[in-house]
Amino acid sequence: MKECAVTNKLVERRPQYREQVHQYYSVEFSINGLDHPYLFKIWNVASMSMCILVKQDSDILPLLKVGETLNMKYYSTCSVYPPDYLETAIRHITKNDQGQFKGHYFVGLEILESQD
């Protein structure tokens, strides 16, 4: 059986401290105008921080706006923990035209509330 640990360690990234989000595997959220919620794997790309990967032809992409704040449902890497609902801001939407992520956008996320 996989052992799970929850931590609130801080790591220095860019000028500010950010809480590690390695305890979360995926995030789910809804946008007004769409019929169902979307579930995304969380990527921790060093140059972009925590983000999700969205296909360029996805219905959700045109509805995402930098600076927008959403209540997102985060799923733990350890399935015994219930999901956390956390206010999250969209910090950037960056197109990727190379490598395995060609035709996708990285959507940078920042959790705004503490993860107590």
C-alpha positions as CSV (number, residue, x, y, z in Angstrom):
1,M,0.0,0.0,0.0
2,K,1.3,3.5,-0.9
3,E,2.1,5.7,2.1
4,C,0.9,9.3,1.9
5,A,2.3,12.3,3.6
6,V,0.9,15.8,3.7
7,T,3.3,18.7,4.1
8,N,3.2,22.5,4.3
9,K,6.9,23.1,3.4
10,L,7.7,26.3,1.7
11,V,10.0,26.5,-1.3
12,E,11.5,29.7,-2.6
13,R,10.5,30.3,-6.3
14,R,10.8,33.7,-8.0
15,P,10.7,36.6,-5.5
16,Q,7.9,35.1,-3.3
17,Y,7.4,31.9,-1.4
18,R,4.8,29.5,-2.7
19,E,3.4,26.5,-0.9
20,Q,4.2,23.2,-2.6
21,V,1.3,21.6,-4.3
22,H,2.9,18.2,-4.8
23,Q,0.1,16.8,-2.6
24,Y,-2.4,17.4,-5.4
25,Y,-2.6,15.2,-8.5
26,S,-5.5,16.8,-10.4
27,V,-7.9,19.7,-10.3
28,E,-11.6,20.0,-11.3
29,F,-13.6,23.2,-12.0
30,S,-16.6,24.5,-13.8
31,I,-17.0,27.6,-16.0
32,N,-20.2,29.4,-16.7
33,G,-21.4,28.6,-20.1
34,L,-20.2,24.9,-20.1
35,D,-22.5,22.0,-19.3
36,H,-20.0,20.0,-17.2
37,P,-16.9,20.4,-15.0
38,Y,-13.4,19.8,-16.5
39,L,-10.8,17.7,-14.8
40,F,-7.1,18.3,-15.4
41,K,-3.9,16.7,-14.3
42,I,-1.6,19.2,-12.4
43,W,1.8,19.8,-14.0
44,N,4.6,21.3,-11.9
45,V,6.7,22.7,-14.6
46,A,9.8,24.3,-13.1
47,S,9.8,27.3,-15.5
48,M,6.0,27.8,-15.1
49,S,5.1,26.7,-11.6
50,M,1.8,24.8,-11.1
51,C,-0.2,24.6,-14.2
52,I,-2.7,22.6,-16.2
53,L,-2.4,21.6,-19.9
54,V,-5.3,22.6,-22.2
55,K,-5.7,21.6,-25.8
56,Q,-5.8,24.6,-28.2
57,D,-9.2,23.4,-29.5
58,S,-10.8,22.8,-26.1
59,D,-14.2,24.4,-25.4
60,I,-12.9,25.7,-22.1
61,L,-9.8,27.6,-23.4
62,P,-11.6,30.7,-24.7
63,L,-13.5,31.0,-21.4
64,L,-10.3,31.2,-19.2
65,K,-9.1,34.6,-18.4
66,V,-5.8,35.7,-16.7
67,G,-6.6,37.2,-13.3
68,E,-9.8,35.3,-13.0
69,T,-10.5,33.6,-9.6
70,L,-12.3,30.2,-9.4
71,N,-13.2,27.8,-6.7
72,M,-11.4,24.7,-7.8
73,K,-11.6,21.1,-6.4
74,Y,-8.2,19.6,-5.8
75,Y,-7.7,15.9,-5.6
76,S,-4.8,14.5,-3.5
77,T,-2.1,12.2,-4.7
78,C,-3.3,10.0,-1.9
79,S,-6.8,8.8,-2.6
80,V,-7.7,8.3,1.1
81,Y,-7.9,12.1,1.5
82,P,-11.0,14.0,0.5
83,P,-10.7,16.7,-2.2
84,D,-10.0,20.3,-1.1
85,Y,-11.9,23.2,-2.5
86,L,-9.6,26.2,-2.8
87,E,-9.8,29.7,-4.3
88,T,-7.4,29.7,-7.2
89,A,-6.3,32.5,-9.6
90,I,-5.3,32.0,-13.2
91,R,-1.9,33.6,-13.5
92,H,-0.9,33.0,-17.1
93,I,-2.0,31.3,-20.3
94,T,1.0,30.3,-22.4
95,K,0.9,28.7,-25.8
96,N,3.4,25.8,-26.4
97,D,4.4,25.2,-30.0
98,Q,7.1,22.6,-29.5
99,G,7.8,19.1,-28.3
100,Q,5.2,16.7,-26.8
101,F,3.0,19.7,-25.8
102,K,2.6,21.2,-29.2
103,G,-0.9,22.4,-29.8
104,H,-1.6,23.0,-26.1
105,Y,-1.6,25.9,-23.6
106,F,-0.1,25.9,-20.1
107,V,-2.6,27.6,-17.8
108,G,-0.7,28.7,-14.6
109,L,-2.6,28.4,-11.4
110,E,-2.0,30.0,-7.9
111,I,-3.8,28.8,-4.8
112,L,-5.0,32.0,-3.0
113,E,-6.1,30.5,0.3
114,S,-4.0,28.6,2.8
115,Q,-4.0,24.8,2.7
116,D,-4.5,24.2,6.5
